Amino acid sequence: MSLPPHSDVEIDSESRAWSGRFPLDIVRFRHRRFDGAMSGIRTWELWRRGRAAAVVPYDPVKDAVVLIEQFRLPALAASLDPVLVELPAGLCDADEPPEVTARREMQEEMGLTVGKLAYIGRFLLTPGGSDELCELYVGHVQAPPTDAEGIAGHWGMAAEHEDIRVRVWPASRAIETALEGRMPNSVTTIGLLWLAARRERLRQEWTNP
């Protein structure tokens, strides 16, 4: 997929270095500088991941969020604990609307049906190297029953060898954990900080129809 035209960008060349599931393109280009002049030729590797969607699953009655835990190899490469706490999320299939992706991922990754979806925003996850653009929502759910540790079950697509643990968190504890900088997954932190700012209003709207 070629880059869209832009009046302040001149593409010198585009080539595909890798054609796997997520292609890698090499782009040589110039762009307009803040002083009005055009830059010299720059060369960037562009990882083509495309559109994605994620959901903050929130139960306004229990004032709880439902989060997942799964192994992430890049976290290990960054010298972090490879098991991350995350929101249910995934890439959009072809022309699939992000709202549909959000609902599908909720079912696949935690076995929950989401009711109302409220839009939070769109976020470019790795602007220095990838085009992955995530549409983020908060979704009305009914938190499932858990064991004494808050674990609600294990899910994931067997064909993809996914191993996902679902845990229910009191909203206050999840938000505090994000505020303390202890959730390295950026979309999870963004979603929880948004919830911190809108939680009371959301509870009123979703519990008083």
mmCIF file of the C-alpha atoms, coordinates in Angstrom:
data_MODEL
# 
_entry.id   MODEL 
# 
loop_
_atom_site.group_PDB 
_atom_site.id 
_atom_site.type_symbol 
_atom_site.label_atom_id 
_atom_site.label_alt_id 
_atom_site.label_comp_id 
_atom_site.label_asym_id 
_atom_site.label_entity_id 
_atom_site.label_seq_id 
_atom_site.pdbx_PDB_ins_code 
_atom_site.Cartn_x 
_atom_site.Cartn_y 
_atom_site.Cartn_z 
_atom_site.occupancy 
_atom_site.B_iso_or_equiv 
_atom_site.pdbx_formal_charge 
_atom_site.auth_seq_id 
_atom_site.auth_comp_id 
_atom_site.auth_asym_id 
_atom_site.auth_atom_id 
_atom_site.pdbx_PDB_model_num 
ATOM 1   C CA . MET A 1 1   ? 0.000   0.000   0.000  1.00 0.00 ? 1   MET A CA 1 
ATOM 2   C CA . SER A 1 2   ? 1.495   3.307   -1.086 1.00 0.00 ? 2   SER A CA 1 
ATOM 3   C CA . LEU A 1 3   ? 1.632   6.246   1.267  1.00 0.00 ? 3   LEU A CA 1 
ATOM 4   C CA . PRO A 1 4   ? -1.188  8.782   0.785  1.00 0.00 ? 4   PRO A CA 1 
ATOM 5   C CA . PRO A 1 5   ? -0.208  12.031  -0.944 1.00 0.00 ? 5   PRO A CA 1 
ATOM 6   C CA . HIS A 1 6   ? 0.638   15.033  1.234  1.00 0.00 ? 6   HIS A CA 1 
ATOM 7   C CA . SER A 1 7   ? 1.562   18.540  0.136  1.00 0.00 ? 7   SER A CA 1 
ATOM 8   C CA . ASP A 1 8   ? 4.525   18.668  2.539  1.00 0.00 ? 8   ASP A CA 1 
ATOM 9   C CA . VAL A 1 9   ? 5.978   15.239  1.735  1.00 0.00 ? 9   VAL A CA 1 
ATOM 10  C CA . GLU A 1 10  ? 7.933   14.091  -1.334 1.00 0.00 ? 10  GLU A CA 1 
ATOM 11  C CA . ILE A 1 11  ? 8.392   10.342  -1.704 1.00 0.00 ? 11  ILE A CA 1 
ATOM 12  C CA . ASP A 1 12  ? 11.657  9.397   -3.389 1.00 0.00 ? 12  ASP A CA 1 
ATOM 13  C CA . SER A 1 13  ? 11.103  5.634   -3.288 1.00 0.00 ? 13  SER A CA 1 
ATOM 14  C CA . GLU A 1 14  ? 9.159   2.878   -1.544 1.00 0.00 ? 14  GLU A CA 1 
ATOM 15  C CA . SER A 1 15  ? 10.248  -0.762  -1.461 1.00 0.00 ? 15  SER A CA 1 
ATOM 16  C CA . ARG A 1 16  ? 9.072   -3.832  0.408  1.00 0.00 ? 16  ARG A CA 1 
ATOM 17  C CA . ALA A 1 17  ? 11.808  -5.476  2.491  1.00 0.00 ? 17  ALA A CA 1 
ATOM 18  C CA . TRP A 1 18  ? 9.586   -8.130  4.033  1.00 0.00 ? 18  TRP A CA 1 
ATOM 19  C CA . SER A 1 19  ? 6.211   -9.545  2.936  1.00 0.00 ? 19  SER A CA 1 
ATOM 20  C CA . GLY A 1 20  ? 5.169   -11.601 5.955  1.00 0.00 ? 20  GLY A CA 1 
ATOM 21  C CA . ARG A 1 21  ? 1.963   -11.199 7.944  1.00 0.00 ? 21  ARG A CA 1 
ATOM 22  C CA . PHE A 1 22  ? 3.021   -7.644  8.786  1.00 0.00 ? 22  PHE A CA 1 
ATOM 23  C CA . PRO A 1 23  ? 5.017   -6.215  5.863  1.00 0.00 ? 23  PRO A CA 1 
ATOM 24  C CA . LEU A 1 24  ? 8.063   -4.008  6.334  1.00 0.00 ? 24  LEU A CA 1 
ATOM 25  C CA . ASP A 1 25  ? 8.590   -1.173  3.851  1.00 0.00 ? 25  ASP A CA 1 
ATOM 26  C CA . ILE A 1 26  ? 11.662  0.979   3.264  1.00 0.00 ? 26  ILE A CA 1 
ATOM 27  C CA . VAL A 1 27  ? 10.698  4.564   2.438  1.00 0.00 ? 27  VAL A CA 1 
ATOM 28  C CA . ARG A 1 28  ? 13.031  7.314   1.215  1.00 0.00 ? 28  ARG A CA 1 
ATOM 29  C CA . PHE A 1 29  ? 11.443  10.739  1.453  1.00 0.00 ? 29  PHE A CA 1 
ATOM 30  C CA . ARG A 1 30  ? 11.741  14.461  2.062  1.00 0.00 ? 30  ARG A CA 1 
ATOM 31  C CA . HIS A 1 31  ? 9.378   16.504  4.246  1.00 0.00 ? 31  HIS A CA 1 
ATOM 32  C CA . ARG A 1 32  ? 8.857   20.201  4.816  1.00 0.00 ? 32  ARG A CA 1 
ATOM 33  C CA . ARG A 1 33  ? 10.798  21.530  7.789  1.00 0.00 ? 33  ARG A CA 1 
ATOM 34  C CA . PHE A 1 34  ? 9.437   24.034  10.303 1.00 0.00 ? 34  PHE A CA 1 
ATOM 35  C CA . ASP A 1 35  ? 11.523  26.754  8.626  1.00 0.00 ? 35  ASP A CA 1 
ATOM 36  C CA . GLY A 1 36  ? 9.687   26.115  5.335  1.00 0.00 ? 36  GLY A CA 1 
ATOM 37  C CA . ALA A 1 37  ? 12.545  24.372  3.507  1.00 0.00 ? 37  ALA A CA 1 
ATOM 38  C CA . MET A 1 38  ? 12.455  20.728  2.431  1.00 0.00 ? 38  MET A CA 1 
ATOM 39  C CA . SER A 1 39  ? 14.551  18.276  4.426  1.00 0.00 ? 39  SER A CA 1 
ATOM 40  C CA . GLY A 1 40  ? 17.295  16.144  2.995  1.00 0.00 ? 40  GLY A CA 1 
ATOM 41  C CA . ILE A 1 41  ? 16.507  12.570  1.985  1.00 0.00 ? 41  ILE A CA 1 
ATOM 42  C CA . ARG A 1 42  ? 15.480  10.504  5.003  1.00 0.00 ? 42  ARG A CA 1 
ATOM 43  C CA . THR A 1 43  ? 15.174  6.708   5.079  1.00 0.00 ? 43  THR A CA 1 
ATOM 44  C CA . TRP A 1 44  ? 12.712  5.022   7.415  1.00 0.00 ? 44  TRP A CA 1 
ATOM 45  C CA . GLU A 1 45  ? 11.653  1.441   7.972  1.00 0.00 ? 45  GLU A CA 1 
ATOM 46  C CA . LEU A 1 46  ? 7.846   1.362   8.139  1.00 0.00 ? 46  LEU A CA 1 
ATOM 47  C CA . TRP A 1 47  ? 6.159   -1.636  9.769  1.00 0.00 ? 47  TRP A CA 1 
ATOM 48  C CA . ARG A 1 48  ? 2.687   -2.039  8.234  1.00 0.00 ? 48  ARG A CA 1 
ATOM 49  C CA . ARG A 1 49  ? 0.302   -3.272  10.951 1.00 0.00 ? 49  ARG A CA 1 
ATOM 50  C CA . GLY A 1 50  ? -2.751  -1.189  10.073 1.00 0.00 ? 50  GLY A CA 1 
ATOM 51  C CA . ARG A 1 51  ? -5.937  -0.521  12.047 1.00 0.00 ? 51  ARG A CA 1 
ATOM 52  C CA . ALA A 1 52  ? -6.693  -1.967  15.475 1.00 0.00 ? 52  ALA A CA 1 
ATOM 53  C CA . ALA A 1 53  ? -9.263  -1.646  18.254 1.00 0.00 ? 53  ALA A CA 1 
ATOM 54  C CA . ALA A 1 54  ? -9.174  -2.031  22.034 1.00 0.00 ? 54  ALA A CA 1 
ATOM 55  C CA . VAL A 1 55  ? -11.758 -1.874  24.829 1.00 0.00 ? 55  VAL A CA 1 
ATOM 56  C CA . VAL A 1 56  ? -11.726 -0.919  28.512 1.00 0.00 ? 56  VAL A CA 1 
ATOM 57  C CA . PRO A 1 57  ? -14.285 -3.467  29.807 1.00 0.00 ? 57  PRO A CA 1 
ATOM 58  C CA . TYR A 1 58  ? -16.058 -1.669  32.664 1.00 0.00 ? 58  TYR A CA 1 
ATOM 59  C CA . ASP A 1 59  ? -18.796 -2.928  34.982 1.00 0.00 ? 59  ASP A CA 1 
ATOM 60  C CA . PRO A 1 60  ? -20.417 0.205   36.469 1.00 0.00 ? 60  PRO A CA 1 
ATOM 61  C CA . VAL A 1 61  ? -22.427 -1.765  39.030 1.00 0.00 ? 61  VAL A CA 1 
ATOM 62  C CA . LYS A 1 62  ? -19.432 -3.563  40.541 1.00 0.00 ? 62  LYS A CA 1 
ATOM 63  C CA . ASP A 1 63  ? -17.158 -0.618  39.685 1.00 0.00 ? 63  ASP A CA 1 
ATOM 64  C CA . ALA A 1 64  ? -14.684 -3.095  38.220 1.00 0.00 ? 64  ALA A CA 1 
ATOM 65  C CA . VAL A 1 65  ? -12.649 -3.576  35.055 1.00 0.00 ? 65  VAL A CA 1 
ATOM 66  C CA . VAL A 1 66  ? -11.933 -6.889  33.362 1.00 0.00 ? 66  VAL A CA 1 
ATOM 67  C CA . LEU A 1 67  ? -8.360  -7.174  32.098 1.00 0.00 ? 67  LEU A CA 1 
ATOM 68  C CA . ILE A 1 68  ? -6.322  -9.892  30.437 1.00 0.00 ? 68  ILE A CA 1 
ATOM 69  C CA . GLU A 1 69  ? -2.820  -11.207 31.028 1.00 0.00 ? 69  GLU A CA 1 
ATOM 70  C CA . GLN A 1 70  ? -0.704  -12.816 28.324 1.00 0.00 ? 70  GLN A CA 1 
ATOM 71  C CA . PHE A 1 71  ? 2.889   -13.477 27.274 1.00 0.00 ? 71  PHE A CA 1 
ATOM 72  C CA . ARG A 1 72  ? 4.498   -10.848 25.020 1.00 0.00 ? 72  ARG A CA 1 
ATOM 73  C CA . LEU A 1 73  ? 7.915   -11.587 23.497 1.00 0.00 ? 73  LEU A CA 1 
ATOM 74  C CA . PRO A 1 74  ? 8.727   -7.890  22.807 1.00 0.00 ? 74  PRO A CA 1 
ATOM 75  C CA . ALA A 1 75  ? 8.303   -7.168  26.518 1.00 0.00 ? 75  ALA A CA 1 
ATOM 76  C CA . LEU A 1 76  ? 10.972  -9.764  27.245 1.00 0.00 ? 76  LEU A CA 1 
ATOM 77  C CA . ALA A 1 77  ? 13.208  -8.178  24.577 1.00 0.00 ? 77  ALA A CA 1 
ATOM 78  C CA . ALA A 1 78  ? 12.782  -4.866  26.443 1.00 0.00 ? 78  ALA A CA 1 
ATOM 79  C CA . SER A 1 79  ? 13.910  -6.577  29.697 1.00 0.00 ? 79  SER A CA 1 
ATOM 80  C CA . LEU A 1 80  ? 10.401  -6.393  31.188 1.00 0.00 ? 80  LEU A CA 1 
ATOM 81  C CA . ASP A 1 81  ? 8.234   -9.095  32.716 1.00 0.00 ? 81  ASP A CA 1 
ATOM 82  C CA . PRO A 1 82  ? 6.897   -10.769 29.548 1.00 0.00 ? 82  PRO A CA 1 
ATOM 83  C CA . VAL A 1 83  ? 3.430   -11.310 31.043 1.00 0.00 ? 83  VAL A CA 1 
ATOM 84  C CA . LEU A 1 84  ? 1.590   -8.032  30.520 1.00 0.00 ? 84  LEU A CA 1 
ATOM 85  C CA . VAL A 1 85  ? -1.736  -6.790  31.852 1.00 0.00 ? 85  VAL A CA 1 
ATOM 86  C CA . GLU A 1 86  ? -3.729  -5.612  28.856 1.00 0.00 ? 86  GLU A CA 1 
ATOM 87  C CA . LEU A 1 87  ? -7.082  -4.609  27.435 1.00 0.00 ? 87  LEU A CA 1 
ATOM 88  C CA . PRO A 1 88  ? -8.769  -6.962  24.974 1.00 0.00 ? 88  PRO A CA 1 
ATOM 89  C CA . ALA A 1 89  ? -7.556  -5.730  21.608 1.00 0.00 ? 89  ALA A CA 1 
ATOM 90  C CA . GLY A 1 90  ? -6.766  -6.819  18.094 1.00 0.00 ? 90  GLY A CA 1 
ATOM 91  C CA . LEU A 1 91  ? -6.211  -5.837  14.489 1.00 0.00 ? 91  LEU A CA 1 
ATOM 92  C CA . CYS A 1 92  ? -9.171  -5.129  12.230 1.00 0.00 ? 92  CYS A CA 1 
ATOM 93  C CA . ASP A 1 93  ? -9.855  -7.770  9.587  1.00 0.00 ? 93  ASP A CA 1 
ATOM 94  C CA . ALA A 1 94  ? -9.764  -6.214  6.077  1.00 0.00 ? 94  ALA A CA 1 
ATOM 95  C CA . ASP A 1 95  ? -12.449 -3.481  6.031  1.00 0.00 ? 95  ASP A CA 1 
ATOM 96  C CA . GLU A 1 96  ? -13.957 -4.521  9.379  1.00 0.00 ? 96  GLU A CA 1 
ATOM 97  C CA . PRO A 1 97  ? -15.207 -1.475  11.344 1.00 0.00 ? 97  PRO A CA 1 
ATOM 98  C CA . PRO A 1 98  ? -13.241 -1.010  14.593 1.00 0.00 ? 98  PRO A CA 1 
ATOM 99  C CA . GLU A 1 99  ? -16.433 -1.319  16.674 1.00 0.00 ? 99  GLU A CA 1 
ATOM 100 C CA . VAL A 1 100 ? -16.934 -4.794  15.232 1.00 0.00 ? 100 VAL A CA 1 
ATOM 101 C CA . THR A 1 101 ? -13.300 -5.660  15.949 1.00 0.00 ? 101 THR A CA 1 
ATOM 102 C CA . ALA A 1 102 ? -13.718 -4.484  19.539 1.00 0.00 ? 102 ALA A CA 1 
ATOM 103 C CA . ARG A 1 103 ? -16.745 -6.703  20.136 1.00 0.00 ? 103 ARG A CA 1 
ATOM 104 C CA . ARG A 1 104 ? -15.118 -9.696  18.423 1.00 0.00 ? 104 ARG A CA 1 
ATOM 105 C CA . GLU A 1 105 ? -11.930 -9.414  20.468 1.00 0.00 ? 105 GLU A CA 1 
ATOM 106 C CA . MET A 1 106 ? -13.950 -9.190  23.696 1.00 0.00 ? 106 MET A CA 1 
ATOM 107 C CA . GLN A 1 107 ? -15.567 -12.520 22.871 1.00 0.00 ? 107 GLN A CA 1 
ATOM 108 C CA . GLU A 1 108 ? -12.394 -14.221 21.672 1.00 0.00 ? 108 GLU A CA 1 
ATOM 109 C CA . GLU A 1 109 ? -10.086 -13.049 24.457 1.00 0.00 ? 109 GLU A CA 1 
ATOM 110 C CA . MET A 1 110 ? -12.354 -13.102 27.522 1.00 0.00 ? 110 MET A CA 1 
ATOM 111 C CA . GLY A 1 111 ? -15.634 -14.713 26.519 1.00 0.00 ? 111 GLY A CA 1 
ATOM 112 C CA . LEU A 1 112 ? -17.657 -11.584 27.310 1.00 0.00 ? 112 LEU A CA 1 
ATOM 113 C CA . THR A 1 113 ? -20.346 -9.818  25.356 1.00 0.00 ? 113 THR A CA 1 
ATOM 114 C CA . VAL A 1 114 ? -20.017 -6.047  25.499 1.00 0.00 ? 114 VAL A CA 1 
ATOM 115 C CA . GLY A 1 115 ? -23.090 -3.822  25.619 1.00 0.00 ? 115 GLY A CA 1 
ATOM 116 C CA . LYS A 1 116 ? -22.704 -0.094  25.068 1.00 0.00 ? 116 LYS A CA 1 
ATOM 117 C CA . LEU A 1 117 ? -19.450 1.131   23.558 1.00 0.00 ? 117 LEU A CA 1 
ATOM 118 C CA . ALA A 1 118 ? -18.274 4.707   24.161 1.00 0.00 ? 118 ALA A CA 1 
ATOM 119 C CA . TYR A 1 119 ? -15.494 6.098   21.998 1.00 0.00 ? 119 TYR A CA 1 
ATOM 120 C CA . ILE A 1 120 ? -12.317 7.309   23.734 1.00 0.00 ? 120 ILE A CA 1 
ATOM 121 C CA . GLY A 1 121 ? -10.005 8.197   20.851 1.00 0.00 ? 121 GLY A CA 1 
ATOM 122 C CA . ARG A 1 122 ? -7.476  6.937   18.319 1.00 0.00 ? 122 ARG A CA 1 
ATOM 123 C CA . PHE A 1 123 ? -3.818  6.447   19.126 1.00 0.00 ? 123 PHE A CA 1 
ATOM 124 C CA . LEU A 1 124 ? -0.754  5.789   16.985 1.00 0.00 ? 124 LEU A CA 1 
ATOM 125 C CA . LEU A 1 125 ? 1.089   3.177   19.037 1.00 0.00 ? 125 LEU A CA 1 
ATOM 126 C CA . THR A 1 126 ? 4.612   3.393   17.611 1.00 0.00 ? 126 THR A CA 1 
ATOM 127 C CA . PRO A 1 127 ? 4.870   6.624   15.579 1.00 0.00 ? 127 PRO A CA 1 
ATOM 128 C CA . GLY A 1 128 ? 8.595   6.147   15.090 1.00 0.00 ? 128 GLY A CA 1 
ATOM 129 C CA . GLY A 1 129 ? 8.207   2.944   13.110 1.00 0.00 ? 129 GLY A CA 1 
ATOM 130 C CA . SER A 1 130 ? 4.685   1.554   12.579 1.00 0.00 ? 130 SER A CA 1 
ATOM 131 C CA . ASP A 1 131 ? 1.372   2.676   11.084 1.00 0.00 ? 131 ASP A CA 1 
ATOM 132 C CA . GLU A 1 132 ? -0.705  0.767   13.673 1.00 0.00 ? 132 GLU A CA 1 
ATOM 133 C CA . LEU A 1 133 ? -3.610  3.044   14.645 1.00 0.00 ? 133 LEU A CA 1 
ATOM 134 C CA . CYS A 1 134 ? -5.716  1.874   17.584 1.00 0.00 ? 134 CYS A CA 1 
ATOM 135 C CA . GLU A 1 135 ? -9.319  2.982   18.091 1.00 0.00 ? 135 GLU A CA 1 
ATOM 136 C CA . LEU A 1 136 ? -9.971  2.855   21.837 1.00 0.00 ? 136 LEU A CA 1 
ATOM 137 C CA . TYR A 1 137 ? -13.363 2.377   23.504 1.00 0.00 ? 137 TYR A CA 1 
ATOM 138 C CA . VAL A 1 138 ? -14.851 1.803   26.929 1.00 0.00 ? 138 VAL A CA 1 
ATOM 139 C CA . GLY A 1 139 ? -17.416 -0.986  26.969 1.00 0.00 ? 139 GLY A CA 1 
ATOM 140 C CA . HIS A 1 140 ? -20.279 -1.798  29.332 1.00 0.00 ? 140 HIS A CA 1 
ATOM 141 C CA . VAL A 1 141 ? -19.884 -5.364  30.644 1.00 0.00 ? 141 VAL A CA 1 
ATOM 142 C CA . GLN A 1 142 ? -21.057 -7.546  33.475 1.00 0.00 ? 142 GLN A CA 1 
ATOM 143 C CA . ALA A 1 143 ? -17.936 -8.713  35.302 1.00 0.00 ? 143 ALA A CA 1 
ATOM 144 C CA . PRO A 1 144 ? -17.824 -12.520 35.505 1.00 0.00 ? 144 PRO A CA 1 
ATOM 145 C CA . PRO A 1 145 ? -17.480 -14.495 38.757 1.00 0.00 ? 145 PRO A CA 1 
ATOM 146 C CA . THR A 1 146 ? -13.918 -15.071 39.949 1.00 0.00 ? 146 THR A CA 1 
ATOM 147 C CA . ASP A 1 147 ? -11.875 -17.164 42.345 1.00 0.00 ? 147 ASP A CA 1 
ATOM 148 C CA . ALA A 1 148 ? -10.231 -15.715 45.456 1.00 0.00 ? 148 ALA A CA 1 
ATOM 149 C CA . GLU A 1 149 ? -7.441  -14.153 43.359 1.00 0.00 ? 149 GLU A CA 1 
ATOM 150 C CA . GLY A 1 150 ? -9.832  -12.403 40.999 1.00 0.00 ? 150 GLY A CA 1 
ATOM 151 C CA . ILE A 1 151 ? -9.208  -14.843 38.136 1.00 0.00 ? 151 ILE A CA 1 
ATOM 152 C CA . ALA A 1 152 ? -12.268 -15.330 35.956 1.00 0.00 ? 152 ALA A CA 1 
ATOM 153 C CA . GLY A 1 153 ? -10.933 -17.954 33.558 1.00 0.00 ? 153 GLY A CA 1 
ATOM 154 C CA . HIS A 1 154 ? -8.614  -18.695 30.644 1.00 0.00 ? 154 HIS A CA 1 
ATOM 155 C CA . TRP A 1 155 ? -9.317  -17.916 26.999 1.00 0.00 ? 155 TRP A CA 1 
ATOM 156 C CA . GLY A 1 156 ? -7.605  -17.465 23.652 1.00 0.00 ? 156 GLY A CA 1 
ATOM 157 C CA . MET A 1 157 ? -7.635  -18.840 20.113 1.00 0.00 ? 157 MET A CA 1 
ATOM 158 C CA . ALA A 1 158 ? -6.295  -22.396 20.210 1.00 0.00 ? 158 ALA A CA 1 
ATOM 159 C CA . ALA A 1 159 ? -5.267  -22.217 16.535 1.00 0.00 ? 159 ALA A CA 1 
ATOM 160 C CA . GLU A 1 160 ? -2.969  -19.290 17.419 1.00 0.00 ? 160 GLU A CA 1 
ATOM 161 C CA . HIS A 1 161 ? -1.680  -20.932 20.620 1.00 0.00 ? 161 HIS A CA 1 
ATOM 162 C CA . GLU A 1 162 ? -3.021  -18.020 22.676 1.00 0.00 ? 162 GLU A CA 1 
ATOM 163 C CA . ASP A 1 163 ? -2.935  -18.446 26.443 1.00 0.00 ? 163 ASP A CA 1 
ATOM 164 C CA . ILE A 1 164 ? -4.940  -15.630 28.027 1.00 0.00 ? 164 ILE A CA 1 
ATOM 165 C CA . ARG A 1 165 ? -5.827  -15.261 31.688 1.00 0.00 ? 165 ARG A CA 1 
ATOM 166 C CA . VAL A 1 166 ? -8.806  -13.061 32.569 1.00 0.00 ? 166 VAL A CA 1 
ATOM 167 C CA . ARG A 1 167 ? -8.845  -11.179 35.851 1.00 0.00 ? 167 ARG A CA 1 
ATOM 168 C CA . VAL A 1 168 ? -11.371 -8.788  37.400 1.00 0.00 ? 168 VAL A CA 1 
ATOM 169 C CA . TRP A 1 169 ? -9.893  -5.719  39.086 1.00 0.00 ? 169 TRP A CA 1 
ATOM 170 C CA . PRO A 1 170 ? -11.578 -3.164  41.321 1.00 0.00 ? 170 PRO A CA 1 
ATOM 171 C CA . ALA A 1 171 ? -11.521 -0.047  39.150 1.00 0.00 ? 171 ALA A CA 1 
ATOM 172 C CA . SER A 1 172 ? -9.767  1.987   41.845 1.00 0.00 ? 172 SER A CA 1 
ATOM 173 C CA . ARG A 1 173 ? -6.904  -0.509  42.115 1.00 0.00 ? 173 ARG A CA 1 
ATOM 174 C CA . ALA A 1 174 ? -6.437  -0.788  38.353 1.00 0.00 ? 174 ALA A CA 1 
ATOM 175 C CA . ILE A 1 175 ? -6.393  3.005   38.007 1.00 0.00 ? 175 ILE A CA 1 
ATOM 176 C CA . GLU A 1 176 ? -3.917  3.392   40.860 1.00 0.00 ? 176 GLU A CA 1 
ATOM 177 C CA . THR A 1 177 ? -1.643  0.757   39.313 1.00 0.00 ? 177 THR A CA 1 
ATOM 178 C CA . ALA A 1 178 ? -1.689  2.707   36.029 1.00 0.00 ? 178 ALA A CA 1 
ATOM 179 C CA . LEU A 1 179 ? -1.024  6.005   37.823 1.00 0.00 ? 179 LEU A CA 1 
ATOM 180 C CA . GLU A 1 180 ? 1.985   4.428   39.520 1.00 0.00 ? 180 GLU A CA 1 
ATOM 181 C CA . GLY A 1 181 ? 3.425   3.547   36.114 1.00 0.00 ? 181 GLY A CA 1 
ATOM 182 C CA . ARG A 1 182 ? 3.182   -0.201  36.663 1.00 0.00 ? 182 ARG A CA 1 
ATOM 183 C CA . MET A 1 183 ? 1.311   -1.113  33.471 1.00 0.00 ? 183 MET A CA 1 
ATOM 184 C CA . PRO A 1 184 ? 3.827   -0.993  30.599 1.00 0.00 ? 184 PRO A CA 1 
ATOM 185 C CA . ASN A 1 185 ? 1.179   -1.598  27.938 1.00 0.00 ? 185 ASN A CA 1 
ATOM 186 C CA . SER A 1 186 ? 0.482   1.933   26.690 1.00 0.00 ? 186 SER A CA 1 
ATOM 187 C CA . VAL A 1 187 ? -3.099  1.400   25.511 1.00 0.00 ? 187 VAL A CA 1 
ATOM 188 C CA . THR A 1 188 ? -4.030  -0.139  28.863 1.00 0.00 ? 188 THR A CA 1 
ATOM 189 C CA . THR A 1 189 ? -2.628  2.840   30.738 1.00 0.00 ? 189 THR A CA 1 
ATOM 190 C CA . ILE A 1 190 ? -4.321  5.336   28.406 1.00 0.00 ? 190 ILE A CA 1 
ATOM 191 C CA . GLY A 1 191 ? -7.653  3.577   28.824 1.00 0.00 ? 191 GLY A CA 1 
ATOM 192 C CA . LEU A 1 192 ? -7.423  3.417   32.597 1.00 0.00 ? 192 LEU A CA 1 
ATOM 193 C CA . LEU A 1 193 ? -6.373  7.058   32.926 1.00 0.00 ? 193 LEU A CA 1 
ATOM 194 C CA . TRP A 1 194 ? -9.339  8.026   30.746 1.00 0.00 ? 194 TRP A CA 1 
ATOM 195 C CA . LEU A 1 195 ? -11.558 5.949   33.045 1.00 0.00 ? 195 LEU A CA 1 
ATOM 196 C CA . ALA A 1 196 ? -10.106 7.758   36.062 1.00 0.00 ? 196 ALA A CA 1 
ATOM 197 C CA . ALA A 1 197 ? -11.232 11.070  34.562 1.00 0.00 ? 197 ALA A CA 1 
ATOM 198 C CA . ARG A 1 198 ? -14.688 9.905   33.394 1.00 0.00 ? 198 ARG A CA 1 
ATOM 199 C CA . ARG A 1 199 ? -15.562 7.121   35.836 1.00 0.00 ? 199 ARG A CA 1 
ATOM 200 C CA . GLU A 1 200 ? -18.170 8.873   37.980 1.00 0.00 ? 200 GLU A CA 1 
ATOM 201 C CA . ARG A 1 201 ? -19.969 10.320  34.974 1.00 0.00 ? 201 ARG A CA 1 
ATOM 202 C CA . LEU A 1 202 ? -19.896 6.919   33.261 1.00 0.00 ? 202 LEU A CA 1 
ATOM 203 C CA . ARG A 1 203 ? -21.333 5.186   36.338 1.00 0.00 ? 203 ARG A CA 1 
ATOM 204 C CA . GLN A 1 204 ? -24.183 7.653   36.439 1.00 0.00 ? 204 GLN A CA 1 
ATOM 205 C CA . GLU A 1 205 ? -24.938 7.308   32.748 1.00 0.00 ? 205 GLU A CA 1 
ATOM 206 C CA . TRP A 1 206 ? -24.741 3.518   32.665 1.00 0.00 ? 206 TRP A CA 1 
ATOM 207 C CA . THR A 1 207 ? -26.525 2.746   35.927 1.00 0.00 ? 207 THR A CA 1 
ATOM 208 C CA . ASN A 1 208 ? -29.292 5.352   35.531 1.00 0.00 ? 208 ASN A CA 1 
ATOM 209 C CA . PRO A 1 209 ? -30.695 4.824   32.037 1.00 0.00 ? 209 PRO A CA 1 
# 
